[in-house]
Amino acid sequence: MIQPRLEKAEPAGVIAKDKTHITIFYYDEYPICWYILSDLQKSSIFGYVMLEHVSNNIWQVRDAVVTESGKGLGTNLYYFIVRTGNNLKHVQTKKLIHDEQLSPAAEQLWKKNLVKKGLVRKIYDRQLDQIYPENSIGSALADGTIILNPEEDTVRLELGEHLSDIRFFWLVESITAQPNIHPLRNRFFDEGLSDFLYESVIQGIKNKDKKIGSWIWFAFNDADIDDF
């Protein structure tokens, strides 16, 4: 299921792990989209996230898997989806809501890890397609409905109700605009570290090109400090 989509996917970003670079591949088959973690040659899969469009820029996580070799990459992948994206590849940032059922690891991700990473957590009302601040939990809506903590909303499943009956979800979003990707960085996603890119970035730093940005420190984390 994943490998055929990976073969069609385009590189959109990288995550640094243990002095190596894991490529984030993006594949769109609207209303579903996929973010797949692999090496640049697409020979291994370290994890993936499958999203389904809900409304406007809100997407729901429908499946999320991280392999043992990709352990620790999940939070960074969610951060990429919500905060970074890739404007040059038309990969727009998204607001995410969780799936109806959460594993213990997913609960940790939504309750702690994503907030620690700097993303903003809010409440999404699927019935009214509205977003509320987290401190609105316990408040009453115009129809008399009380805004529930999403963890408490799932309790209704134990009463025999359907997954589709869940109304309130955690939502994470970024409070900053999607950043522009430097063309050299985008080329790095496509090609890896080539001599041309290395020399181009070194020259840009020498010329005090601020657009190169601090990304160079992880993009070339095995370079000698004297090179900079």
N, C-alpha and C positions, 0 to 999 in steps of 0.2 A: 504493500500500500504506500509506503513512504518512498522507497527507492525510485519508482517511476516518476514521482513528483519531483524528487531531488534532481533527476536528470534534466528536467525542464526548468528548474529554478535558476534564478540569477543571484549572484553574490551581492549582498546589500550592506554588509558590515562585518566586523570581526570582534571577537572577545579574546582577551589575553588570558592564558591559563598555563601555569608552569613553564613560562618562557617559550610558549608556542602560541600560535594563533588559530583559534577555531573560527571558521567562516560561518556567517549567518546567511543562509540562502532564503530567498523569498519566492513563493509561488502563489499566484492569484487564480482562483477558479470561483469567482463570485457566485453566491454569497459567502463562500468559504475561502479562507486564505491560510497559507502555511508558512511558518518560520522554522527552518530546519538547520540544525547544527551539524557541520561536517568539516572535513579537511577540504582544502581548495580543489583537490583532485576528485572529490566526491567518492572516496573509497571507503569511508567509515561514517556512521551516523551516531552522534553523541546525544541526540535528543531532538524534540520538535514540539511546537505548539500549533494546534489547529484552532482557528477562530471562525465564528459565524457572525455575520452582520446582524445587528439588532435594530438600530435607528440612528440616523445622522452619523456621528463619528463614534458610536458606541458599538463595541464588539464583545461577544461572549466567548470565553474559553470553553471549547468543547472537548478538547483532549490535550493533555500535556504529559510528555514522557521525557525523562532524563536517564540515560544509561549509567551504569556504574562508572564508566570512563569519563562521562560528562558531569559527574556529580559536582555540584557547586556552581553550575552555569545557569541554573534556572532563573535566579533573581536578576542576573545581568541580562538575560534574554528578554525578560518582561520589561526591564528598564529600557532596553533598546526599542521595543515595540511602542512603549508609551512616551518616551522622552526624546529619542534620537531619530529613528527611521533613516531614510535616505532620500532627500529631495531630488537628487540627480537621477535616481532610479524610480521616481514616482512612488516610493514607499512612504506613505504619510503616517505620521504618528496617530495613535488611536487611544481612546478611552476604553478600559477593559472592565468587564464584570466577570465574576467567577461562574463556574459551572454549578448546576444544582446540587451536586454532591461533592464534598471535599474530603480528600484523604488527610491523614494527620500532617503529612509534609506540606500539602496545599494550604491547610489551615495556618501553619507556621508562616508560609509565604505571605498570605493575605493579611494576617493579623500583625506581623512584625517586620518581616524582611523588606517588603516593598516600601513601607513607611520609613524604615531606617535608611533606605536607599535614596530617599528624598522625594518620592512620589506622594501625591495628596490622595487620601482616602475619603470617599464620600458614600452616600447611600443612593442607590438607583431604584426607583419605583417603576417596575416594568409595566404595571397596569396603566399608569398615567404618563409614562415616558418622561419622568421628571427626576432631576438630581437634587438631593438635599445635603446640606452640611452634616457631618457626623454628629454634631451636637443637637441635631433635631430629633434624635431617637427619643421616643416617649411623647413627642408632640402629636397633637391631633390634626388631621387634615379636614378640609371642608365637609367631607362626607362622613366625618366621625371616626374614620380609620386611624388607629395609632401607628405611627412609624416605628416599626420593629427593628431591633438589632437583627441583621441578617442571620446570625447564628441561631436566634430564637425562632425566626420564621421557618427554618427547616424542621423544627420540631413537629410541624403539622404533618410531615411525612409519616411520623410514627402513628398518626391518627387515621392513616389510610388514604390521605389525599394524594393527588398526583404531583409529579415534579413540576408540571406546568402551572400549578397553583401557587408556587412560591412567588411572592410579589416583590420583596425587598432583597437587594443584593449589595455586596460591597462593590464599589467602583473606584478605580485608581486612575488618576490623570496627572498631567504635568501642568504646572502653573507658568511655565515659560514656553516661548514660541519654539517651533521646530528649528534646530540649527541648520545652517547651510553647510553642506559637505564640500570640502576642498577637492577640486578635480584630481589633484595628485593622490589624495587619500582614497578617492573612488577608484583610481587606477590600481592602487595597492590592493583593494578588495578583489579586483579582477585578476591581477597578475601575480600577486605576492611581491616579495622584495626583489626587484631587478636592479641592475647596476644603474640604469637610467634614473629610476626613482630615487635611489640612494643619493646619487650625485645632485639631482634636482633639488632634493630637500636640503642637503648640505649647503648648496648655493643659496637657497632661499633663506636659510638661517643666517648665513654670513651677510646677506643683504638686508637683514632685519625685517624679513617679510612676516608680519604678525599673522597673516592669514594661514601660515603653515600650522601654527597653533601647537599646543602642548601634546597633541596626539602623537607627535613624532617620538616621544619618549617610550611609548609602549609599542609603536609600530616598528621601531628599530631597537628594541630593548636589549639586543645582543651586540649592539655597536659599541665601539670604544668611546668613552667619555671625551677623549681628546679630539674625536672627530667633530664635536660640536663646539 
